[in-house]
């Protein structure tokens, strides 16, 4: 018979969702009421695998929420799972471990603190600090850049590159209408655009007019939380994006002022 530790480890290793640290999140999530604005926005369908993972946590001792998982938004379920795994002191997930090892390989500080048996919450703290130290590092981008570079570029990648080129003010080093574009060259240009936007103090992911009315995403909320900004429940993607752009511009201005002061002192 498997021990409870084996069961908990198995469940934790099977869960894959964002591992960004939410400061002070120790209590289990209570079901939050829908706002009128959020309720009127389109609701993305939950994946069956996400619901199965949530049910596995119930079987492992998590308190049953006030409503069925099928009624959760993606954001609600994601936060519920995160807070539940912290409360149950679950081990770090395979996704967290893979992300941490990739960050260490790319130069993240304090890599010696990472170990395979780290608790979920402790790993989230480490990942948050590493992310803050590495700035524009993105796990999804890194995995994309490493895989299938010689495959044909997808229409989605080409469209994304075109949008970012316009936003960043850059010109792609390839013919955008070519039918022989390789995935690698398009993804390299996407990375270049994102780096340029960070240099300009602007967010790389800006919702289009149709997306601005949707509820703020988990990643937008997490980015703001790392800067001690808490969005109200009814916040939209447009509101979150505008706040992110405002903070990035302020951070850029502070950096430029510090660099200018350092140059004056060194002169």
LINVEN-V931318 format. One record per helix or strand of 3 or more residues. SS is the DSSP state (alpha for helix, beta for strand). FROM is the first residue (numbers start at 1). TO is the last residue. If there is no record, write none. Layout:
ss=SS from=FROM to=TO
ss=SS from=FROM to=TO
This chain:
ss=alpha from=4 to=14
ss=alpha from=36 to=39
ss=alpha from=48 to=59
ss=alpha from=69 to=71
ss=alpha from=74 to=87
ss=alpha from=94 to=105
ss=alpha from=111 to=113
ss=alpha from=120 to=134
ss=alpha from=139 to=146
ss=alpha from=155 to=168
ss=alpha from=183 to=200
ss=alpha from=218 to=225
ss=alpha from=237 to=266
